Amino acid sequence: MDRKIKNLFIQGAIASSFIADSIQKHSSQTAIGGHSIFLGQVRADELDGKIVTAIEYTAYEAMALEAMHTIREDIFAKYQLTCMHIYHSLGYVAAGQICLFVFTSAAHRKPAIAACEEVVERIKAELPIWGKELFDDHTHQWKENLPA
């Protein structure tokens, strides 16, 4: 089943109330037996004596949405999911705040967990999203997505 392209971008940090509301909305879907949730949070890494205070995310939005649509279709074809929700921040996100929210649901836990993990790995590897790490000394560097 071909699904429409969904916008995954949220300006700024992803609020905990938004995450809680997304979870709550699924309580009426009684065929779901398992959810898997991944929350990506900006770390206050220390690099060369400087502390990351935030990441400023930018993206080639049209290309990223198209690539995410392909990932969604692949994941729905591979796993028996009930639903999948993906949100990624654009703009400024302070250390400690959420920048990625992936939420997969299925009748059973294993497909929900496997699908969630695969989506996260593919987002990091395939989407044209860049993060500029902002440091406490007002300098910056472009973040490199390394394998987990």
CNS distance restraints for C-alpha pairs under 8 A (distance, minus, plus):
assign (resid   2 and name CA) (resid  73 and name CA) 7.25 0.50 0.50
assign (resid   3 and name CA) (resid  73 and name CA) 7.47 0.50 0.50
assign (resid   4 and name CA) (resid  69 and name CA) 7.85 0.50 0.50
assign (resid   5 and name CA) (resid  65 and name CA) 6.88 0.50 0.50
assign (resid   5 and name CA) (resid  66 and name CA) 7.11 0.50 0.50
assign (resid   5 and name CA) (resid  69 and name CA) 5.59 0.50 0.50
assign (resid   6 and name CA) (resid  65 and name CA) 7.15 0.50 0.50
assign (resid   6 and name CA) (resid  69 and name CA) 7.24 0.50 0.50
assign (resid   7 and name CA) (resid  65 and name CA) 6.55 0.50 0.50
assign (resid   8 and name CA) (resid  65 and name CA) 7.22 0.50 0.50
assign (resid   8 and name CA) (resid  86 and name CA) 5.77 0.50 0.50
assign (resid   8 and name CA) (resid  87 and name CA) 4.49 0.50 0.50
assign (resid   8 and name CA) (resid  88 and name CA) 5.85 0.50 0.50
assign (resid   9 and name CA) (resid  87 and name CA) 5.67 0.50 0.50
assign (resid   9 and name CA) (resid  88 and name CA) 5.02 0.50 0.50
assign (resid   9 and name CA) (resid  89 and name CA) 5.65 0.50 0.50
assign (resid   9 and name CA) (resid  90 and name CA) 6.34 0.50 0.50
assign (resid  10 and name CA) (resid  14 and name CA) 6.97 0.50 0.50
assign (resid  10 and name CA) (resid  87 and name CA) 6.58 0.50 0.50
assign (resid  10 and name CA) (resid  88 and name CA) 6.05 0.50 0.50
assign (resid  10 and name CA) (resid  89 and name CA) 4.86 0.50 0.50
assign (resid  10 and name CA) (resid  90 and name CA) 6.03 0.50 0.50
assign (resid  11 and name CA) (resid  89 and name CA) 5.67 0.50 0.50
assign (resid  11 and name CA) (resid  90 and name CA) 4.97 0.50 0.50
assign (resid  11 and name CA) (resid  91 and name CA) 5.97 0.50 0.50
assign (resid  12 and name CA) (resid  89 and name CA) 5.49 0.50 0.50
assign (resid  12 and name CA) (resid  90 and name CA) 5.67 0.50 0.50
assign (resid  12 and name CA) (resid  91 and name CA) 5.26 0.50 0.50
assign (resid  12 and name CA) (resid  92 and name CA) 5.35 0.50 0.50
assign (resid  12 and name CA) (resid  93 and name CA) 5.57 0.50 0.50
assign (resid  12 and name CA) (resid  99 and name CA) 7.77 0.50 0.50
assign (resid  13 and name CA) (resid  89 and name CA) 5.91 0.50 0.50
assign (resid  13 and name CA) (resid  92 and name CA) 7.27 0.50 0.50
assign (resid  13 and name CA) (resid  93 and name CA) 5.13 0.50 0.50
assign (resid  13 and name CA) (resid  94 and name CA) 7.62 0.50 0.50
assign (resid  13 and name CA) (resid  97 and name CA) 5.97 0.50 0.50
assign (resid  13 and name CA) (resid  98 and name CA) 5.57 0.50 0.50
assign (resid  13 and name CA) (resid  99 and name CA) 5.55 0.50 0.50
assign (resid  14 and name CA) (resid  18 and name CA) 6.95 0.50 0.50
assign (resid  14 and name CA) (resid  19 and name CA) 7.58 0.50 0.50
assign (resid  14 and name CA) (resid  87 and name CA) 7.98 0.50 0.50
assign (resid  14 and name CA) (resid  88 and name CA) 7.85 0.50 0.50
assign (resid  14 and name CA) (resid  89 and name CA) 6.72 0.50 0.50
assign (resid  14 and name CA) (resid  97 and name CA) 7.36 0.50 0.50
assign (resid  14 and name CA) (resid  98 and name CA) 5.31 0.50 0.50
assign (resid  14 and name CA) (resid  99 and name CA) 5.93 0.50 0.50
assign (resid  14 and name CA) (resid 100 and name CA) 7.36 0.50 0.50
assign (resid  14 and name CA) (resid 101 and name CA) 7.61 0.50 0.50
assign (resid  15 and name CA) (resid  19 and name CA) 6.61 0.50 0.50
assign (resid  15 and name CA) (resid  98 and name CA) 7.23 0.50 0.50
assign (resid  16 and name CA) (resid  20 and name CA) 6.12 0.50 0.50
assign (resid  17 and name CA) (resid  21 and name CA) 5.98 0.50 0.50
assign (resid  18 and name CA) (resid  22 and name CA) 6.17 0.50 0.50
assign (resid  19 and name CA) (resid  23 and name CA) 6.38 0.50 0.50
assign (resid  19 and name CA) (resid 101 and name CA) 7.71 0.50 0.50
assign (resid  20 and name CA) (resid  24 and name CA) 6.14 0.50 0.50
assign (resid  21 and name CA) (resid  25 and name CA) 6.16 0.50 0.50
assign (resid  22 and name CA) (resid  26 and name CA) 7.08 0.50 0.50
assign (resid  23 and name CA) (resid  27 and name CA) 7.38 0.50 0.50
assign (resid  31 and name CA) (resid 106 and name CA) 7.99 0.50 0.50
assign (resid  31 and name CA) (resid 107 and name CA) 5.92 0.50 0.50
assign (resid  32 and name CA) (resid  82 and name CA) 6.93 0.50 0.50
assign (resid  32 and name CA) (resid 105 and name CA) 6.44 0.50 0.50
assign (resid  32 and name CA) (resid 106 and name CA) 5.29 0.50 0.50
assign (resid  32 and name CA) (resid 107 and name CA) 4.42 0.50 0.50
assign (resid  32 and name CA) (resid 108 and name CA) 7.15 0.50 0.50
assign (resid  33 and name CA) (resid 105 and name CA) 7.73 0.50 0.50
assign (resid  33 and name CA) (resid 106 and name CA) 6.23 0.50 0.50
assign (resid  33 and name CA) (resid 107 and name CA) 4.50 0.50 0.50
assign (resid  33 and name CA) (resid 108 and name CA) 5.04 0.50 0.50
assign (resid  33 and name CA) (resid 109 and name CA) 6.63 0.50 0.50
assign (resid  34 and name CA) (resid 105 and name CA) 5.76 0.50 0.50
assign (resid  34 and name CA) (resid 106 and name CA) 5.56 0.50 0.50
assign (resid  34 and name CA) (resid 107 and name CA) 6.08 0.50 0.50
assign (resid  34 and name CA) (resid 108 and name CA) 5.12 0.50 0.50
assign (resid  34 and name CA) (resid 109 and name CA) 4.32 0.50 0.50
assign (resid  34 and name CA) (resid 110 and name CA) 7.96 0.50 0.50
assign (resid  34 and name CA) (resid 112 and name CA) 6.40 0.50 0.50
assign (resid  35 and name CA) (resid 103 and name CA) 6.95 0.50 0.50
assign (resid  35 and name CA) (resid 104 and name CA) 5.61 0.50 0.50
assign (resid  35 and name CA) (resid 105 and name CA) 4.38 0.50 0.50
assign (resid  35 and name CA) (resid 106 and name CA) 6.59 0.50 0.50
assign (resid  35 and name CA) (resid 109 and name CA) 6.49 0.50 0.50
assign (resid  35 and name CA) (resid 112 and name CA) 5.79 0.50 0.50
assign (resid  35 and name CA) (resid 113 and name CA) 7.36 0.50 0.50
assign (resid  36 and name CA) (resid 103 and name CA) 5.80 0.50 0.50
assign (resid  36 and name CA) (resid 104 and name CA) 5.30 0.50 0.50
assign (resid  36 and name CA) (resid 105 and name CA) 6.47 0.50 0.50
assign (resid  36 and name CA) (resid 109 and name CA) 7.44 0.50 0.50
assign (resid  36 and name CA) (resid 112 and name CA) 5.44 0.50 0.50
assign (resid  36 and name CA) (resid 113 and name CA) 5.13 0.50 0.50
assign (resid  36 and name CA) (resid 116 and name CA) 6.20 0.50 0.50
assign (resid  37 and name CA) (resid 101 and name CA) 7.22 0.50 0.50
assign (resid  37 and name CA) (resid 102 and name CA) 5.62 0.50 0.50
assign (resid  37 and name CA) (resid 103 and name CA) 4.56 0.50 0.50
assign (resid  37 and name CA) (resid 104 and name CA) 6.55 0.50 0.50
assign (resid  37 and name CA) (resid 116 and name CA) 6.89 0.50 0.50
assign (resid  38 and name CA) (resid 100 and name CA) 7.58 0.50 0.50
assign (resid  38 and name CA) (resid 101 and name CA) 5.81 0.50 0.50
assign (resid  38 and name CA) (resid 102 and name CA) 5.11 0.50 0.50
assign (resid  38 and name CA) (resid 103 and name CA) 6.62 0.50 0.50
assign (resid  38 and name CA) (resid 116 and name CA) 7.03 0.50 0.50
assign (resid  38 and name CA) (resid 117 and name CA) 7.89 0.50 0.50
assign (resid  38 and name CA) (resid 120 and name CA) 7.74 0.50 0.50
assign (resid  39 and name CA) (resid  98 and name CA) 6.47 0.50 0.50
assign (resid  39 and name CA) (resid  99 and name CA) 7.52 0.50 0.50
assign (resid  39 and name CA) (resid 100 and name CA) 5.56 0.50 0.50
assign (resid  39 and name CA) (resid 101 and name CA) 4.83 0.50 0.50
assign (resid  39 and name CA) (resid 102 and name CA) 6.65 0.50 0.50
assign (resid  40 and name CA) (resid  98 and name CA) 5.65 0.50 0.50
assign (resid  40 and name CA) (resid  99 and name CA) 5.59 0.50 0.50
assign (resid  40 and name CA) (resid 100 and name CA) 4.63 0.50 0.50
assign (resid  40 and name CA) (resid 101 and name CA) 6.51 0.50 0.50
assign (resid  41 and name CA) (resid  95 and name CA) 7.38 0.50 0.50
assign (resid  41 and name CA) (resid  96 and name CA) 5.93 0.50 0.50
assign (resid  41 and name CA) (resid  97 and name CA) 5.48 0.50 0.50
assign (resid  41 and name CA) (resid  98 and name CA) 4.35 0.50 0.50
assign (resid  41 and name CA) (resid  99 and name CA) 5.68 0.50 0.50
assign (resid  41 and name CA) (resid 100 and name CA) 7.08 0.50 0.50
assign (resid  42 and name CA) (resid  54 and name CA) 6.89 0.50 0.50
assign (resid  42 and name CA) (resid  55 and name CA) 7.01 0.50 0.50
assign (resid  42 and name CA) (resid  93 and name CA) 7.19 0.50 0.50
assign (resid  42 and name CA) (resid  94 and name CA) 6.72 0.50 0.50
assign (resid  42 and name CA) (resid  95 and name CA) 4.69 0.50 0.50
assign (resid  42 and name CA) (resid  96 and name CA) 5.42 0.50 0.50
assign (resid  42 and name CA) (resid  97 and name CA) 5.85 0.50 0.50
assign (resid  42 and name CA) (resid  98 and name CA) 6.50 0.50 0.50
assign (resid  42 and name CA) (resid  99 and name CA) 6.73 0.50 0.50
assign (resid  43 and name CA) (resid  52 and name CA) 7.19 0.50 0.50
assign (resid  43 and name CA) (resid  95 and name CA) 5.35 0.50 0.50
assign (resid  43 and name CA) (resid  96 and name CA) 6.22 0.50 0.50
assign (resid  44 and name CA) (resid  51 and name CA) 5.92 0.50 0.50
assign (resid  44 and name CA) (resid  52 and name CA) 4.70 0.50 0.50
assign (resid  44 and name CA) (resid  53 and name CA) 5.90 0.50 0.50
assign (resid  44 and name CA) (resid  54 and name CA) 7.57 0.50 0.50
assign (resid  44 and name CA) (resid  95 and name CA) 5.39 0.50 0.50
assign (resid  44 and name CA) (resid  96 and name CA) 7.40 0.50 0.50
assign (resid  45 and name CA) (resid  51 and name CA) 5.68 0.50 0.50
assign (resid  45 and name CA) (resid  52 and name CA) 5.36 0.50 0.50
assign (resid  46 and name CA) (resid  50 and name CA) 5.39 0.50 0.50
assign (resid  46 and name CA) (resid  51 and name CA) 4.49 0.50 0.50
assign (resid  46 and name CA) (resid  52 and name CA) 6.42 0.50 0.50
assign (resid  47 and name CA) (resid  51 and name CA) 6.41 0.50 0.50
assign (resid  47 and name CA) (resid  52 and name CA) 7.71 0.50 0.50
assign (resid  50 and name CA) (resid 135 and name CA) 6.07 0.50 0.50
assign (resid  50 and name CA) (resid 136 and name CA) 6.33 0.50 0.50
assign (resid  50 and name CA) (resid 137 and name CA) 6.92 0.50 0.50
assign (resid  51 and name CA) (resid 135 and name CA) 5.38 0.50 0.50
assign (resid  51 and name CA) (resid 136 and name CA) 5.52 0.50 0.50
assign (resid  52 and name CA) (resid  95 and name CA) 7.07 0.50 0.50
assign (resid  52 and name CA) (resid 133 and name CA) 6.19 0.50 0.50
assign (resid  52 and name CA) (resid 134 and name CA) 5.61 0.50 0.50
assign (resid  52 and name CA) (resid 135 and name CA) 4.47 0.50 0.50
assign (resid  52 and name CA) (resid 136 and name CA) 6.35 0.50 0.50
assign (resid  53 and name CA) (resid  94 and name CA) 5.95 0.50 0.50
assign (resid  53 and name CA) (resid  95 and name CA) 5.27 0.50 0.50
assign (resid  53 and name CA) (resid 133 and name CA) 7.68 0.50 0.50
assign (resid  53 and name CA) (resid 134 and name CA) 5.78 0.50 0.50
assign (resid  53 and name CA) (resid 135 and name CA) 5.40 0.50 0.50
assign (resid  53 and name CA) (resid 136 and name CA) 5.85 0.50 0.50
assign (resid  54 and name CA) (resid  92 and name CA) 6.77 0.50 0.50
assign (resid  54 and name CA) (resid  93 and name CA) 5.45 0.50 0.50
assign (resid  54 and name CA) (resid  94 and name CA) 3.99 0.50 0.50
assign (resid  54 and name CA) (resid  95 and name CA) 4.93 0.50 0.50
assign (resid  54 and name CA) (resid 133 and name CA) 6.10 0.50 0.50
assign (resid  54 and name CA) (resid 134 and name CA) 5.25 0.50 0.50
assign (resid  54 and name CA) (resid 135 and name CA) 7.22 0.50 0.50
assign (resid  55 and name CA) (resid  91 and name CA) 7.87 0.50 0.50
assign (resid  55 and name CA) (resid  92 and name CA) 5.93 0.50 0.50
assign (resid  55 and name CA) (resid  93 and name CA) 5.43 0.50 0.50
assign (resid  55 and name CA) (resid  94 and name CA) 6.45 0.50 0.50
assign (resid  55 and name CA) (resid  95 and name CA) 7.50 0.50 0.50
assign (resid  55 and name CA) (resid 131 and name CA) 5.74 0.50 0.50
assign (resid  55 and name CA) (resid 132 and name CA) 5.36 0.50 0.50
assign (resid  55 and name CA) (resid 133 and name CA) 4.52 0.50 0.50
assign (resid  55 and name CA) (resid 134 and name CA) 5.75 0.50 0.50
assign (resid  56 and name CA) (resid  90 and name CA) 7.06 0.50 0.50
assign (resid  56 and name CA) (resid  91 and name CA) 4.87 0.50 0.50
assign (resid  56 and name CA) (resid  92 and name CA) 4.34 0.50 0.50
assign (resid  56 and name CA) (resid  93 and name CA) 6.20 0.50 0.50
assign (resid  56 and name CA) (resid 131 and name CA) 5.48 0.50 0.50
assign (resid  56 and name CA) (resid 132 and name CA) 5.04 0.50 0.50
assign (resid  56 and name CA) (resid 133 and name CA) 6.58 0.50 0.50
assign (resid  56 and name CA) (resid 134 and name CA) 7.33 0.50 0.50
assign (resid  57 and name CA) (resid  89 and name CA) 6.72 0.50 0.50
assign (resid  57 and name CA) (resid  90 and name CA) 4.70 0.50 0.50
assign (resid  57 and name CA) (resid  91 and name CA) 4.82 0.50 0.50
assign (resid  57 and name CA) (resid  92 and name CA) 6.53 0.50 0.50
assign (resid  57 and name CA) (resid  93 and name CA) 7.80 0.50 0.50
assign (resid  57 and name CA) (resid 129 and name CA) 6.87 0.50 0.50
assign (resid  57 and name CA) (resid 130 and name CA) 5.58 0.50 0.50
assign (resid  57 and name CA) (resid 131 and name CA) 4.44 0.50 0.50
assign (resid  57 and name CA) (resid 132 and name CA) 6.37 0.50 0.50
assign (resid  58 and name CA) (resid  90 and name CA) 5.67 0.50 0.50
assign (resid  58 and name CA) (resid  91 and name CA) 6.37 0.50 0.50
assign (resid  58 and name CA) (resid 129 and name CA) 5.80 0.50 0.50
assign (resid  58 and name CA) (resid 130 and name CA) 5.31 0.50 0.50
assign (resid  58 and name CA) (resid 131 and name CA) 6.45 0.50 0.50
assign (resid  59 and name CA) (resid  64 and name CA) 7.02 0.50 0.50
assign (resid  59 and name CA) (resid  90 and name CA) 7.42 0.50 0.50
assign (resid  59 and name CA) (resid 128 and name CA) 5.69 0.50 0.50
assign (resid  59 and name CA) (resid 129 and name CA) 4.25 0.50 0.50
assign (resid  59 and name CA) (resid 130 and name CA) 6.03 0.50 0.50
assign (resid  60 and name CA) (resid  64 and name CA) 5.95 0.50 0.50
assign (resid  60 and name CA) (resid 128 and name CA) 5.75 0.50 0.50
assign (resid  60 and name CA) (resid 129 and name CA) 6.70 0.50 0.50
assign (resid  61 and name CA) (resid  65 and name CA) 6.00 0.50 0.50
assign (resid  61 and name CA) (resid 128 and name CA) 7.81 0.50 0.50
assign (resid  62 and name CA) (resid  66 and name CA) 6.30 0.50 0.50
assign (resid  63 and name CA) (resid  67 and name CA) 6.12 0.50 0.50
assign (resid  63 and name CA) (resid 127 and name CA) 7.89 0.50 0.50
assign (resid  63 and name CA) (resid 128 and name CA) 7.08 0.50 0.50
assign (resid  64 and name CA) (resid  68 and name CA) 5.97 0.50 0.50
assign (resid  64 and name CA) (resid 127 and name CA) 5.27 0.50 0.50
assign (resid  64 and name CA) (resid 128 and name CA) 5.57 0.50 0.50
assign (resid  64 and name CA) (resid 129 and name CA) 7.26 0.50 0.50
assign (resid  65 and name CA) (resid  69 and name CA) 6.09 0.50 0.50
assign (resid  66 and name CA) (resid  70 and name CA) 6.48 0.50 0.50
assign (resid  67 and name CA) (resid  71 and name CA) 6.33 0.50 0.50
assign (resid  67 and name CA) (resid 126 and name CA) 7.29 0.50 0.50
assign (resid  67 and name CA) (resid 127 and name CA) 6.40 0.50 0.50
assign (resid  68 and name CA) (resid  72 and name CA) 6.06 0.50 0.50
assign (resid  68 and name CA) (resid 123 and name CA) 7.48 0.50 0.50
assign (resid  68 and name CA) (resid 127 and name CA) 7.12 0.50 0.50
assign (resid  69 and name CA) (resid  73 and name CA) 6.21 0.50 0.50
assign (resid  70 and name CA) (resid  74 and name CA) 6.15 0.50 0.50
assign (resid  71 and name CA) (resid  75 and name CA) 6.11 0.50 0.50
assign (resid  71 and name CA) (resid 119 and name CA) 7.16 0.50 0.50
assign (resid  71 and name CA) (resid 122 and name CA) 7.37 0.50 0.50
assign (resid  72 and name CA) (resid  76 and name CA) 6.11 0.50 0.50
assign (resid  72 and name CA) (resid  84 and name CA) 7.93 0.50 0.50
assign (resid  72 and name CA) (resid 119 and name CA) 7.88 0.50 0.50
assign (resid  73 and name CA) (resid  77 and name CA) 6.13 0.50 0.50
assign (resid  74 and name CA) (resid  78 and name CA) 6.18 0.50 0.50
assign (resid  75 and name CA) (resid  79 and name CA) 5.98 0.50 0.50
assign (resid  75 and name CA) (resid 115 and name CA) 6.41 0.50 0.50
assign (resid  75 and name CA) (resid 118 and name CA) 7.98 0.50 0.50
assign (resid  75 and name CA) (resid 119 and name CA) 7.42 0.50 0.50
assign (resid  76 and name CA) (resid  80 and name CA) 6.74 0.50 0.50
assign (resid  76 and name CA) (resid  81 and name CA) 6.20 0.50 0.50
assign (resid  79 and name CA) (resid 111 and name CA) 5.73 0.50 0.50
assign (resid  79 and name CA) (resid 112 and name CA) 7.88 0.50 0.50
assign (resid  79 and name CA) (resid 115 and name CA) 6.60 0.50 0.50
assign (resid  80 and name CA) (resid 106 and name CA) 6.39 0.50 0.50
assign (resid  80 and name CA) (resid 107 and name CA) 7.75 0.50 0.50
assign (resid  80 and name CA) (resid 111 and name CA) 6.39 0.50 0.50
assign (resid  81 and name CA) (resid 104 and name CA) 7.13 0.50 0.50
assign (resid  81 and name CA) (resid 105 and name CA) 5.77 0.50 0.50
assign (resid  81 and name CA) (resid 106 and name CA) 4.42 0.50 0.50
assign (resid  81 and name CA) (resid 107 and name CA) 7.28 0.50 0.50
assign (resid  81 and name CA) (resid 111 and name CA) 6.89 0.50 0.50
assign (resid  81 and name CA) (resid 112 and name CA) 6.63 0.50 0.50
assign (resid  82 and name CA) (resid 104 and name CA) 7.79 0.50 0.50
assign (resid  82 and name CA) (resid 105 and name CA) 5.41 0.50 0.50
assign (resid  82 and name CA) (resid 106 and name CA) 4.75 0.50 0.50
assign (resid  82 and name CA) (resid 107 and name CA) 7.01 0.50 0.50
assign (resid  83 and name CA) (resid 104 and name CA) 5.93 0.50 0.50
assign (resid  83 and name CA) (resid 105 and name CA) 5.30 0.50 0.50
assign (resid  83 and name CA) (resid 106 and name CA) 6.99 0.50 0.50
assign (resid  84 and name CA) (resid 102 and name CA) 7.50 0.50 0.50
assign (resid  84 and name CA) (resid 103 and name CA) 5.65 0.50 0.50
assign (resid  84 and name CA) (resid 104 and name CA) 4.40 0.50 0.50
assign (resid  84 and name CA) (resid 105 and name CA) 6.33 0.50 0.50
assign (resid  85 and name CA) (resid 101 and name CA) 7.81 0.50 0.50
assign (resid  85 and name CA) (resid 102 and name CA) 5.84 0.50 0.50
assign (resid  85 and name CA) (resid 103 and name CA) 5.06 0.50 0.50
assign (resid  85 and name CA) (resid 104 and name CA) 6.44 0.50 0.50
assign (resid  86 and name CA) (resid 100 and name CA) 7.61 0.50 0.50
assign (resid  86 and name CA) (resid 101 and name CA) 5.75 0.50 0.50
assign (resid  86 and name CA) (resid 102 and name CA) 4.58 0.50 0.50
assign (resid  86 and name CA) (resid 103 and name CA) 6.42 0.50 0.50
assign (resid  87 and name CA) (resid 100 and name CA) 5.78 0.50 0.50
assign (resid  87 and name CA) (resid 101 and name CA) 5.14 0.50 0.50
assign (resid  87 and name CA) (resid 102 and name CA) 6.53 0.50 0.50
assign (resid  88 and name CA) (resid  99 and name CA) 5.70 0.50 0.50
assign (resid  88 and name CA) (resid 100 and name CA) 4.58 0.50 0.50
assign (resid  88 and name CA) (resid 101 and name CA) 6.52 0.50 0.50
assign (resid  89 and name CA) (resid  93 and name CA) 7.50 0.50 0.50
assign (resid  89 and name CA) (resid  99 and name CA) 4.91 0.50 0.50
assign (resid  89 and name CA) (resid 100 and name CA) 6.44 0.50 0.50
assign (resid  93 and name CA) (resid  97 and name CA) 6.25 0.50 0.50
assign (resid  93 and name CA) (resid  98 and name CA) 7.51 0.50 0.50
assign (resid  93 and name CA) (resid  99 and name CA) 6.73 0.50 0.50
assign (resid 102 and name CA) (resid 116 and name CA) 6.56 0.50 0.50
assign (resid 102 and name CA) (resid 119 and name CA) 7.71 0.50 0.50
assign (resid 102 and name CA) (resid 120 and name CA) 7.22 0.50 0.50
assign (resid 103 and name CA) (resid 116 and name CA) 6.78 0.50 0.50
assign (resid 104 and name CA) (resid 112 and name CA) 5.31 0.50 0.50
assign (resid 104 and name CA) (resid 113 and name CA) 7.46 0.50 0.50
assign (resid 104 and name CA) (resid 115 and name CA) 6.92 0.50 0.50
assign (resid 104 and name CA) (resid 116 and name CA) 5.77 0.50 0.50
assign (resid 105 and name CA) (resid 109 and name CA) 7.91 0.50 0.50
assign (resid 105 and name CA) (resid 112 and name CA) 5.21 0.50 0.50
assign (resid 106 and name CA) (resid 111 and name CA) 6.53 0.50 0.50
assign (resid 106 and name CA) (resid 112 and name CA) 5.37 0.50 0.50
assign (resid 108 and name CA) (resid 112 and name CA) 6.92 0.50 0.50
assign (resid 109 and name CA) (resid 113 and name CA) 6.07 0.50 0.50
assign (resid 110 and name CA) (resid 114 and name CA) 6.07 0.50 0.50
assign (resid 111 and name CA) (resid 115 and name CA) 5.82 0.50 0.50
assign (resid 112 and name CA) (resid 116 and name CA) 6.10 0.50 0.50
assign (resid 113 and name CA) (resid 117 and name CA) 6.30 0.50 0.50
assign (resid 114 and name CA) (resid 118 and name CA) 6.23 0.50 0.50
assign (resid 115 and name CA) (resid 119 and name CA) 6.07 0.50 0.50
assign (resid 116 and name CA) (resid 120 and name CA) 6.33 0.50 0.50
assign (resid 117 and name CA) (resid 121 and name CA) 6.35 0.50 0.50
assign (resid 118 and name CA) (resid 122 and name CA) 6.10 0.50 0.50
assign (resid 119 and name CA) (resid 123 and name CA) 6.07 0.50 0.50
assign (resid 120 and name CA) (resid 124 and name CA) 6.39 0.50 0.50
assign (resid 121 and name CA) (resid 125 and name CA) 6.24 0.50 0.50
assign (resid 122 and name CA) (resid 126 and name CA) 5.57 0.50 0.50
assign (resid 122 and name CA) (resid 127 and name CA) 7.61 0.50 0.50
assign (resid 123 and name CA) (resid 127 and name CA) 5.34 0.50 0.50
assign (resid 124 and name CA) (resid 145 and name CA) 6.51 0.50 0.50
assign (resid 125 and name CA) (resid 145 and name CA) 7.60 0.50 0.50
assign (resid 130 and name CA) (resid 142 and name CA) 7.33 0.50 0.50
assign (resid 130 and name CA) (resid 143 and name CA) 7.01 0.50 0.50
assign (resid 131 and name CA) (resid 142 and name CA) 5.91 0.50 0.50
assign (resid 131 and name CA) (resid 143 and name CA) 5.26 0.50 0.50
assign (resid 131 and name CA) (resid 144 and name CA) 7.96 0.50 0.50
assign (resid 132 and name CA) (resid 140 and name CA) 6.47 0.50 0.50
assign (resid 132 and name CA) (resid 141 and name CA) 5.65 0.50 0.50
assign (resid 132 and name CA) (resid 142 and name CA) 4.38 0.50 0.50
assign (resid 132 and name CA) (resid 143 and name CA) 5.72 0.50 0.50
assign (resid 133 and name CA) (resid 140 and name CA) 5.38 0.50 0.50
assign (resid 133 and name CA) (resid 141 and name CA) 5.35 0.50 0.50
assign (resid 133 and name CA) (resid 142 and name CA) 5.92 0.50 0.50
assign (resid 133 and name CA) (resid 143 and name CA) 5.98 0.50 0.50
assign (resid 134 and name CA) (resid 138 and name CA) 6.62 0.50 0.50
assign (resid 134 and name CA) (resid 139 and name CA) 6.18 0.50 0.50
assign (resid 134 and name CA) (resid 140 and name CA) 4.54 0.50 0.50
assign (resid 134 and name CA) (resid 141 and name CA) 6.95 0.50 0.50
assign (resid 135 and name CA) (resid 139 and name CA) 5.42 0.50 0.50
assign (resid 135 and name CA) (resid 140 and name CA) 5.70 0.50 0.50
